[in-house]
Amino acid sequence: MPVKIRLTRMGKKKQPSYRVVVIDSRKQRDGKYIEQIGRYDARQDPSLIEIDNARAVAWLQQGAQPTDRAKKLLEISGAWTEFKVARGDVHIVDDAPKESSKKVDVSDAAPVMLDEIQEAATEAVEDTADETVEIVVEEVTEDNDATETDES
């Protein structure tokens, strides 16, 4: 059964609100759905987006295909990123590094590396400052040349 994650329209005339649902793709837009995983109301300021990320990721892992609008809402809620991480397409660097069984003593190398990094950063800043000064000087001399020819 081809399953889609899409929007179902609710609300009165000219006052739409939507449910984010998991539905058989052959059903009509407002037909019977398998599960409601969220809601979307674009008329509020700011727009209301409520999606159960755990259920959305579960359905995506089972092969449900989101429509373009549903995919955008899943990206906003963070469910699409969770799905990509769970699938292995995106790698996230954790805040706390995992402990390894092998310990390395870097106490001797750390000060040397720090000095090298500071030197490289200082050189980069100085190079950028020199280029900026040269550009400004060129612009000023061009402006002076142009005004001198105009006054003559």
C-alpha positions in Angstrom: 0.0 0.0 0.0 1.6 3.3 -1.0 1.5 5.6 2.0 1.9 9.4 2.0 2.3 12.0 4.6 0.2 15.0 3.5 -2.2 17.7 4.6 -6.0 17.3 5.0 -8.1 20.5 4.9 -10.3 21.4 7.9 -12.1 24.5 8.9 -14.8 26.7 7.5 -14.9 28.5 4.1 -12.0 30.9 3.7 -10.7 29.8 7.1 -8.6 26.7 6.5 -6.6 24.8 8.9 -4.9 21.5 8.2 -4.1 18.2 9.7 -0.8 16.5 8.9 -1.9 12.9 8.3 -0.6 9.5 7.1 -2.9 8.3 4.4 -3.1 5.9 1.5 -2.1 7.9 -1.6 -5.1 6.6 -3.5 -7.6 8.1 -1.1 -9.1 11.5 -1.8 -7.7 14.6 -0.1 -10.1 14.7 2.8 -10.7 10.9 2.9 -10.2 8.6 5.8 -6.6 8.6 7.1 -4.5 6.0 8.9 -3.1 8.4 11.6 -3.0 12.1 12.4 0.5 13.1 13.3 0.1 16.8 13.6 -1.6 20.0 12.6 -0.9 23.2 10.7 -2.7 26.6 10.9 -1.2 29.2 8.5 -3.7 31.9 9.5 -2.2 32.4 12.9 0.6 34.8 13.4 3.1 33.1 13.6 1.9 30.0 11.9 1.1 27.1 14.2 2.9 23.9 13.4 2.5 20.9 15.8 3.9 17.6 14.7 4.6 14.4 16.7 8.2 14.0 15.5 8.5 10.4 16.9 5.5 9.2 14.9 6.5 11.1 11.8 10.0 9.5 11.9 8.5 6.1 12.5 6.3 6.5 9.4 9.2 7.8 7.3 11.3 4.8 8.3 8.5 2.5 7.2 8.5 4.1 3.7 5.9 6.9 3.9 6.6 9.6 1.3 5.8 13.2 2.3 4.3 15.7 -0.1 6.3 18.9 -0.8 4.3 21.0 1.8 4.4 18.2 4.4 8.1 17.8 3.9 8.6 21.5 4.5 6.6 21.3 7.7 8.6 18.2 8.8 11.8 20.2 8.2 10.6 23.1 10.3 9.5 20.8 13.2 12.8 18.9 13.0 11.4 15.5 12.2 13.0 15.4 8.8 16.5 15.9 10.3 15.8 13.2 12.9 14.9 10.8 10.1 18.0 11.7 8.1 20.2 11.1 11.2 18.5 7.8 12.0 18.9 6.7 8.4 22.6 7.7 8.5 22.5 10.3 5.7 23.5 13.1 8.2 26.2 12.8 10.9 25.8 14.9 14.0 28.8 15.7 16.2 27.8 15.2 19.9 28.5 17.8 22.5 30.2 15.3 24.8 32.8 13.1 23.2 32.6 9.4 23.7 35.3 7.9 25.9 37.7 5.6 24.0 39.4 2.7 25.5 42.8 4.0 24.4 44.1 7.1 26.2 46.6 9.4 24.6 48.9 11.8 26.4 48.9 15.1 24.5 50.1 17.3 27.2 53.5 17.9 25.4 51.9 18.6 22.0 49.1 20.9 23.2 51.2 24.1 23.8 53.0 23.7 20.5 49.8 23.3 18.6 48.2 26.2 20.4 51.1 28.5 19.4 50.9 27.4 15.8 47.2 28.1 15.6 47.6 31.5 17.2 50.4 32.4 14.7 48.3 31.2 11.7 45.3 33.3 12.9 47.4 36.4 13.4 48.9 36.1 9.9 45.5 35.6 8.4 44.1 38.8 10.1 47.2 40.8 9.1 46.9 39.7 5.5 43.3 40.6 5.4 43.9 44.0 6.9 46.7 44.8 4.4 44.4 43.8 1.4 41.7 46.1 2.8 44.0 49.0 3.2 45.3 48.6 -0.4 41.8 48.5 -1.8 40.8 51.6 0.1 43.9 53.5 -1.1 43.2 52.4 -4.7 39.6 53.7 -4.5 40.7 57.0 -3.0 43.3 57.6 -5.7 40.8 56.7 -8.5 38.3 59.2 -7.0 41.0 61.9 -6.8 42.0 61.3 -10.4 38.4 61.5 -11.6 37.8 64.8 -9.7 41.0 66.4 -11.1 40.0 65.6 -14.7 36.5 67.0 -14.1 37.9 70.3 -12.6 40.3 70.9 -15.5 
